[in-house]
Amino acid sequence: MSNINYQSTHIPEAMDSETGKLSKYQLLDLPWEDVLVTHVFSYLPLRHLVTLQRVSKQFCSFIQVYLANCRTFDLSQVGPHIPKEAFCSILSDNKVLQNLSVQNCSDWISDKELLPVIGQNPHLQRVDMRSCAGLSRHSLVAVSLSCLRLQHLSLAHCEWVDSLSLRSLADHCKGLRSVDLTACRQLKDEAICYLARRCQALRSLSVAVNANVTDESVEEVAKSCRELEELDLTGCLRVRNEAIRTVAEYCPKLRSLKVNHCHNVTESSLGVLRKRDVEIDVDPPLQRALVLLQDVVGFAPFINLQI
């Protein structure tokens, strides 16, 4: 990519209809929005597009047009360290974003940088704010008020998420399909139950690594979200077999269940789901016993049988 001279790149010669002579056309002579943006530069990584702004003033103008029309913005495509000034500049004119991921700038991004982007992009359907510790509940409220078409939201390890901001999300984004609330430790049963009742189209939900989660919220999720396909309860220490049985009863489309480190969940409730070929991250007792036996046999040569 870096060895191509974009400024001198041209399309094949064509006959000029007025002069009858062959004419050479530069790449940027093609229609920008109808051809180049849609059919050419959309296949290039974002980091290369940003670099192209240095080629010439004309390329700089074109890249600005491209960035203003791109539907997906994922900072992981740019690199591990993008300055906040560059982030603000890149998205300053975009009002058509559908997918936004800011996970890669979690070290510095704050409400100040994100709120303007959210406010001018009401068509967002997917937002990833994982591990963005510098944000606050104001960003989540802004998403809920501006992005009524939102379907997928990741808030994993955003410990600033509270019940009020989650209720705002549930009230305004009822078409949500997947929500990741891993390690959002401020949330309790009441907030999760409210989300489940308001967003009954949920297909995927994670409330992992939250000791506040009990059978109450898991059972409400099962009864309200009958289309649920994926449920992550990893590390929810207070969840018991009763809740898992309710999930088995009310969620016929369930494909994946994570209950690792849920010490009160046993095979008596998981067995029903295994018979339906639900993928479970905990091995059945027999398989665990075989693994343990294999470990013991592996150390057998070191055991002193005369003791």
Disulfide bonds with the S-S distance in Angstrom:
none
